[in-house]
Amino acid sequence: MKNKKRWIRNVRNVSVLFLLASNFSNALIARGEENTPISTLSSGQVNEIPEIKEAPTASHFFPEELKKWNPATDADSIHNVSKVPLAKRIKSEQTNKDQSLDAKVVSLAIANRNTSGTPSQGSSDKAVYNFTHWQYIDTMVAWAGSAGEGIIVPPSGDLTDSAHRNGVPVLGTVFFPPTAYGGKPEWVDQFVQKAADGNFPMADKLLELADYYGFDGWFINQETASNPTTAKAMKEFLAYLQAHKKPEMDIMWYDSMLENGSISWQGALNDRNKMYFQNNDKKVSDNMFLDFNWQYSPSKLASSAKKATELTRSPYDLFAGIDVQAQGFNTATKPSSIVVNGKPLVSLGLYCPDWTLRDGANYDIPTYWKNEEKFWVNSAGDPRDTSMKSNE
């Protein structure tokens, strides 16, 4: 996957922009009653970008809102549907000696500036993270959610379309913030509430959203302090998801809540959090994203890999998180930190690599393209070159 020529990436970029424009045009046609038919416009008007009133936006919910959601009564829902099937990826030969064919890479990227107001089919706003190096990741998490806007956020349709064209599955985000950042325990309670018939209505809604919008699963980030009863319900909720989801759907759990409901980031898979990953012979989540604090005790990765094996799971179902939001490719912890004797202990998780556009470029697009190439390839722009320290 890493040896595609740069010109292919450039063609892909143009294709994505063209297809994005096509999707946008479809949105205009769908809302034709609000727009002037193009046949009646003058040649000068055709070249202008029309003003779109009440442009469709991507979904975002609090638990009680999602419980009531119905696509038939949501005027914007049809514009958030991805019709692009997930392309089959081809595993190529190794591009360089450091490339692993076992470890995976997940990117938790903030695709849009805010949780609310995200255009369903993209926009010309330079704050949109137009990711292009799809060949270097295995999964994209559409990272979003806030206590003031909504905590259950599926990806916008244009993001899913772009990812699927490149064979990358996309996960929506469920984000329960710490109480210090507005998190409310009642949101967690509402989320894991069980119906009289034993079903979990919110789990059914998560599955309905993914199926209707055409994306590939959920990243569940539970950082609101809770209690043992709610924690037990969360384990049952995750098991319910596993039992009812499609086989190809992924549920990724963030290393945060312990069995007693308290929040304590382990930076590891261990006996304090393994119940959210595996329960005896039953899978509870497909993957776990390990908190960033493993960097202060790298031996945690070896112990995590060992624990995964004990649970009859692949160590590569674990993703060691590296927070690159503030420093990007200048971050002290390098991807090579997860490698021992030439082999990754676990998979790699990158938090907010959209730094290349935001803090790393201050939304200057030429700088963004340069940052992207250096971040995902290297300073030479050649993935075969492993001689530079920045490759770490």
PLY file of the C-alpha trace (Angstrom):
ply
format ascii 1.0
element vertex 392
property float x
property float y
property float z
element edge 391
property int vertex1
property int vertex2
end_header
0.00 0.00 0.00
2.90 2.35 0.55
4.53 2.20 -2.86
1.95 4.12 -4.88
3.56 6.81 -7.01
3.12 10.43 -6.03
1.36 11.22 -9.30
-1.31 8.69 -8.40
-1.92 10.56 -5.14
-2.18 13.83 -7.05
-4.70 12.36 -9.48
-6.62 11.04 -6.50
-6.69 14.49 -4.95
-8.16 15.96 -8.13
-10.66 13.11 -8.30
-11.78 13.66 -4.72
-12.32 17.35 -5.38
-14.23 16.59 -8.58
-16.42 14.00 -6.89
-17.00 16.32 -3.98
-18.22 18.95 -6.43
-20.48 16.34 -8.01
-21.99 15.42 -4.66
-22.53 19.07 -3.90
-24.37 19.49 -7.20
-26.59 16.53 -6.27
-27.45 18.29 -3.03
-28.55 21.31 -5.07
-30.71 19.18 -7.33
-32.32 17.50 -4.34
-33.30 20.91 -3.02
-34.19 22.23 -6.45
-37.25 24.08 -5.24
-34.95 26.49 -3.40
-32.67 27.21 -6.37
-32.99 28.72 -9.82
-32.93 26.10 -12.63
-29.52 26.25 -14.31
-31.12 26.45 -17.77
-32.50 29.91 -16.95
-29.16 31.38 -15.84
-26.98 33.58 -17.98
-23.41 32.50 -18.80
-22.10 34.95 -16.22
-24.42 33.59 -13.55
-23.42 30.00 -14.28
-19.85 30.82 -13.29
-20.96 32.23 -9.95
-21.27 30.09 -6.83
-24.96 30.22 -5.91
-26.05 30.99 -2.39
-27.68 27.96 -0.85
-30.27 28.61 1.78
-30.57 26.03 4.56
-27.74 23.90 3.19
-27.86 20.36 4.64
-25.59 19.61 7.57
-24.22 16.46 9.16
-25.92 14.90 12.18
-24.95 15.29 15.83
-26.92 14.14 18.84
-27.29 13.94 22.57
-28.66 10.55 23.70
-32.29 11.59 24.07
-32.18 13.26 20.65
-30.83 10.14 18.99
-33.49 8.03 20.63
-36.13 10.08 18.74
-34.23 10.30 15.45
-36.02 9.12 12.34
-34.48 9.60 8.89
-37.96 10.01 7.43
-38.46 13.22 9.42
-34.87 14.49 9.20
-34.72 16.62 6.05
-30.90 16.54 6.00
-30.48 12.81 6.50
-30.56 11.84 2.82
-27.65 14.22 2.11
-25.47 12.44 4.68
-25.80 9.01 3.08
-22.69 7.52 1.50
-23.40 5.41 -1.56
-19.75 4.55 -2.19
-18.95 0.94 -1.24
-15.77 0.21 0.65
-13.13 -0.53 -1.98
-11.02 -3.64 -1.65
-7.42 -2.84 -0.78
-4.45 -4.58 -2.33
-1.52 -5.46 -0.07
1.66 -4.73 -1.96
5.23 -5.68 -1.30
7.11 -3.86 1.45
8.23 -0.38 0.47
11.03 -0.35 3.04
12.52 -2.66 5.63
10.73 -0.92 8.51
7.24 -1.45 7.15
5.09 -3.89 9.12
2.54 -6.07 7.36
0.80 -6.87 10.66
0.44 -3.64 12.62
-2.32 -1.22 11.63
-2.73 2.55 11.78
-5.83 4.45 12.90
-6.19 8.20 12.50
-8.46 10.15 14.85
-8.87 13.31 12.80
-10.99 16.41 13.27
-12.33 16.73 9.75
-14.30 19.92 10.35
-13.87 22.94 12.59
-16.97 22.31 14.73
-19.27 19.46 15.69
-22.36 21.37 14.54
-22.81 23.10 11.21
-20.71 20.60 9.25
-21.82 20.63 5.58
-23.15 17.25 4.52
-21.23 17.26 1.25
-18.18 19.38 1.98
-17.52 23.05 1.39
-14.92 25.52 0.19
-13.97 26.39 3.78
-10.21 25.99 4.08
-10.73 24.70 7.65
-11.96 21.37 6.21
-9.27 18.70 6.64
-8.99 17.32 3.09
-6.91 14.25 3.91
-5.11 12.66 0.96
-2.64 10.03 2.23
-5.23 7.29 2.59
-2.73 4.57 1.68
-0.97 5.06 5.02
-3.92 4.35 7.32
-6.21 1.39 7.91
-9.09 3.17 9.67
-10.26 6.77 9.98
-12.16 7.97 13.05
-14.21 11.09 12.35
-13.27 12.67 15.67
-15.94 15.09 16.93
-18.28 15.80 19.83
-18.68 18.40 22.53
-20.80 18.96 25.62
-22.32 22.03 24.00
-23.17 20.67 20.55
-23.63 16.91 20.67
-21.74 13.83 21.79
-22.84 11.21 19.24
-21.50 12.20 15.84
-21.57 10.14 12.65
-19.18 11.12 9.83
-20.43 13.42 7.09
-21.25 11.77 3.79
-18.39 13.32 1.84
-15.79 11.99 4.31
-17.17 8.46 4.11
-17.26 8.65 0.31
-13.61 9.73 0.10
-12.44 7.10 2.57
-14.36 4.29 0.91
-12.94 5.11 -2.52
-9.54 4.45 -0.98
-10.52 1.29 0.89
-10.53 2.90 4.34
-13.42 2.29 6.78
-14.68 5.27 8.79
-15.94 5.26 12.37
-18.27 7.78 13.98
-17.59 9.10 17.49
-19.39 8.68 20.79
-17.74 11.12 23.19
-18.68 11.36 26.85
-16.52 14.27 28.08
-14.90 14.46 31.51
-17.15 16.30 33.96
-14.61 19.15 33.99
-15.45 19.70 30.31
-19.21 19.48 30.64
-19.73 15.73 30.79
-22.93 14.63 32.51
-23.35 11.19 34.14
-27.01 11.15 33.06
-25.89 11.06 29.42
-24.06 7.81 30.09
-27.06 6.41 31.97
-29.38 7.32 29.09
-26.98 5.73 26.63
-26.82 2.33 28.35
-30.45 2.16 29.45
-31.95 -1.28 28.85
-35.51 -1.77 27.64
-37.99 -4.13 29.29
-37.42 -6.66 26.51
-33.67 -6.75 27.24
-32.65 -4.70 24.22
-30.48 -1.59 24.31
-32.38 1.08 22.33
-29.31 3.31 21.94
-27.22 0.43 20.62
-29.94 -0.24 18.07
-29.83 3.45 17.09
-26.05 3.36 16.63
-26.46 0.39 14.31
-29.30 2.09 12.47
-27.23 5.24 11.93
-24.25 3.32 10.58
-26.43 1.23 8.30
-28.48 4.15 6.97
-25.55 6.53 6.45
-23.23 3.81 5.16
-20.24 4.12 7.50
-18.34 1.39 9.29
-18.67 1.52 13.08
-18.06 3.57 16.20
-15.25 4.85 18.39
-16.61 4.96 21.97
-14.82 7.39 24.28
-16.33 7.23 27.78
-14.54 9.70 30.09
-17.42 10.75 32.35
-17.00 9.45 35.92
-19.76 6.98 36.68
-20.57 4.12 39.07
-20.37 0.29 39.14
-23.98 -0.14 37.99
-23.52 2.02 34.91
-20.15 0.40 34.17
-21.77 -3.04 34.27
-24.48 -1.80 31.90
-21.80 -0.45 29.55
-20.17 -3.88 29.33
-23.55 -5.42 28.52
-24.16 -2.64 25.98
-20.89 -3.41 24.18
-21.65 -7.14 24.20
-25.07 -6.35 22.71
-23.43 -4.36 19.94
-21.14 -7.29 19.15
-24.07 -9.69 19.00
-26.19 -7.48 16.72
-23.75 -5.63 14.46
-22.70 -6.72 11.00
-19.47 -8.76 11.03
-17.56 -6.09 9.10
-18.50 -3.29 11.51
-15.83 -2.17 14.01
-16.35 -0.99 17.58
-13.25 0.67 19.05
-13.13 1.33 22.80
-10.97 3.99 24.43
-8.93 3.02 27.51
-10.59 5.20 30.15
-13.31 3.66 32.36
-12.58 0.94 34.90
-14.91 -1.82 36.09
-16.14 0.31 39.01
-17.11 3.20 36.71
-14.26 5.49 37.68
-12.04 7.08 35.05
-8.39 6.07 35.11
-6.37 6.04 31.90
-4.17 2.94 32.00
-2.11 3.38 28.85
-2.29 -0.39 28.68
-4.52 -3.43 28.43
-4.57 -4.97 31.88
-6.85 -6.62 34.43
-8.43 -3.27 35.33
-9.86 -2.63 31.86
-9.78 -5.94 29.97
-13.53 -6.46 30.55
-14.25 -3.82 27.91
-12.09 -5.69 25.39
-12.74 -9.38 25.98
-14.90 -11.39 28.38
-13.69 -14.98 28.49
-14.42 -16.29 25.00
-16.69 -13.37 24.08
-15.38 -10.33 22.20
-16.59 -7.10 23.82
-14.95 -4.61 21.47
-13.11 -5.14 18.22
-10.23 -2.81 19.12
-8.94 -0.77 22.03
-7.20 2.59 21.78
-4.63 2.81 24.58
-4.25 6.16 26.31
-1.17 8.24 25.52
0.44 7.77 28.95
2.10 4.50 27.91
4.94 6.74 26.66
6.06 7.30 30.25
6.38 3.55 30.78
7.01 1.88 27.41
7.05 -1.55 29.04
3.26 -1.22 29.18
3.09 -2.06 25.49
4.87 -5.38 25.94
2.60 -6.28 28.85
-0.45 -5.21 26.82
0.56 -7.42 23.92
1.04 -10.31 26.32
-2.36 -9.71 27.93
-4.06 -9.64 24.51
-2.46 -12.97 23.64
-3.62 -14.43 26.97
-7.14 -13.35 26.04
-6.75 -15.11 22.66
-6.75 -11.78 20.85
-4.24 -10.28 18.46
-1.91 -7.66 19.98
-2.64 -5.65 16.83
-6.21 -5.16 18.01
-4.61 -2.69 20.43
-3.62 0.80 19.24
-0.96 2.72 21.16
-2.11 6.31 21.11
0.24 9.18 20.24
-1.12 12.71 20.68
0.15 14.80 17.76
-2.43 17.58 18.04
-0.03 20.17 19.47
3.30 19.35 17.81
2.60 17.20 14.74
5.81 15.65 13.39
7.74 17.46 16.13
6.04 15.38 18.82
8.61 13.81 21.15
7.01 10.36 21.10
7.64 8.81 17.69
5.87 5.87 16.02
9.13 3.94 16.35
8.51 3.89 20.10
6.14 0.95 19.64
8.83 -1.09 17.84
11.08 -3.59 19.62
13.71 -5.59 17.73
12.32 -4.38 14.43
8.74 -5.44 15.16
5.79 -3.34 16.39
4.41 -4.64 19.67
0.92 -3.31 18.93
-0.77 -1.16 16.30
-0.46 2.64 16.07
-3.09 5.26 16.92
-2.59 8.89 15.89
-4.67 11.54 17.65
-5.38 14.66 15.59
-2.91 14.44 12.71
-5.00 17.28 11.25
-2.33 19.38 13.00
-0.83 19.54 9.51
-3.65 21.94 8.55
-4.47 23.64 11.84
-1.70 24.51 14.31
0.98 23.32 11.90
-0.13 25.53 9.00
-2.64 28.02 10.42
-4.86 27.03 7.49
-2.32 28.07 4.86
-2.97 25.48 2.16
0.51 25.31 0.54
2.03 24.82 4.00
-0.58 22.18 4.72
0.41 20.12 1.64
4.07 20.28 2.66
3.21 19.27 6.22
1.10 16.35 4.99
3.92 14.93 2.90
6.48 15.28 5.66
4.12 13.85 8.29
2.97 10.82 6.32
6.01 10.16 4.12
9.22 12.02 5.06
11.14 15.18 4.23
12.36 13.64 0.99
8.86 12.68 -0.11
10.12 9.13 -0.70
8.81 6.30 1.52
11.78 4.12 0.51
14.18 6.48 2.30
14.49 5.47 5.96
17.75 7.28 6.65
16.28 10.45 8.19
15.54 10.76 11.88
12.18 12.36 11.07
11.08 8.99 9.72
10.82 7.68 13.24
0 1
1 2
2 3
3 4
4 5
5 6
6 7
7 8
8 9
9 10
10 11
11 12
12 13
13 14
14 15
15 16
16 17
17 18
18 19
19 20
20 21
21 22
22 23
23 24
24 25
25 26
26 27
27 28
28 29
29 30
30 31
31 32
32 33
33 34
34 35
35 36
36 37
37 38
38 39
39 40
40 41
41 42
42 43
43 44
44 45
45 46
46 47
47 48
48 49
49 50
50 51
51 52
52 53
53 54
54 55
55 56
56 57
57 58
58 59
59 60
60 61
61 62
62 63
63 64
64 65
65 66
66 67
67 68
68 69
69 70
70 71
71 72
72 73
73 74
74 75
75 76
76 77
77 78
78 79
79 80
80 81
81 82
82 83
83 84
84 85
85 86
86 87
87 88
88 89
89 90
90 91
91 92
92 93
93 94
94 95
95 96
96 97
97 98
98 99
99 100
100 101
101 102
102 103
103 104
104 105
105 106
106 107
107 108
108 109
109 110
110 111
111 112
112 113
113 114
114 115
115 116
116 117
117 118
118 119
119 120
120 121
121 122
122 123
123 124
124 125
125 126
126 127
127 128
128 129
129 130
130 131
131 132
132 133
133 134
134 135
135 136
136 137
137 138
138 139
139 140
140 141
141 142
142 143
143 144
144 145
145 146
146 147
147 148
148 149
149 150
150 151
151 152
152 153
153 154
154 155
155 156
156 157
157 158
158 159
159 160
160 161
161 162
162 163
163 164
164 165
165 166
166 167
167 168
168 169
169 170
170 171
171 172
172 173
173 174
174 175
175 176
176 177
177 178
178 179
179 180
180 181
181 182
182 183
183 184
184 185
185 186
186 187
187 188
188 189
189 190
190 191
191 192
192 193
193 194
194 195
195 196
196 197
197 198
198 199
199 200
200 201
201 202
202 203
203 204
204 205
205 206
206 207
207 208
208 209
209 210
210 211
211 212
212 213
213 214
214 215
215 216
216 217
217 218
218 219
219 220
220 221
221 222
222 223
223 224
224 225
225 226
226 227
227 228
228 229
229 230
230 231
231 232
232 233
233 234
234 235
235 236
236 237
237 238
238 239
239 240
240 241
241 242
242 243
243 244
244 245
245 246
246 247
247 248
248 249
249 250
250 251
251 252
252 253
253 254
254 255
255 256
256 257
257 258
258 259
259 260
260 261
261 262
262 263
263 264
264 265
265 266
266 267
267 268
268 269
269 270
270 271
271 272
272 273
273 274
274 275
275 276
276 277
277 278
278 279
279 280
280 281
281 282
282 283
283 284
284 285
285 286
286 287
287 288
288 289
289 290
290 291
291 292
292 293
293 294
294 295
295 296
296 297
297 298
298 299
299 300
300 301
301 302
302 303
303 304
304 305
305 306
306 307
307 308
308 309
309 310
310 311
311 312
312 313
313 314
314 315
315 316
316 317
317 318
318 319
319 320
320 321
321 322
322 323
323 324
324 325
325 326
326 327
327 328
328 329
329 330
330 331
331 332
332 333
333 334
334 335
335 336
336 337
337 338
338 339
339 340
340 341
341 342
342 343
343 344
344 345
345 346
346 347
347 348
348 349
349 350
350 351
351 352
352 353
353 354
354 355
355 356
356 357
357 358
358 359
359 360
360 361
361 362
362 363
363 364
364 365
365 366
366 367
367 368
368 369
369 370
370 371
371 372
372 373
373 374
374 375
375 376
376 377
377 378
378 379
379 380
380 381
381 382
382 383
383 384
384 385
385 386
386 387
387 388
388 389
389 390
390 391
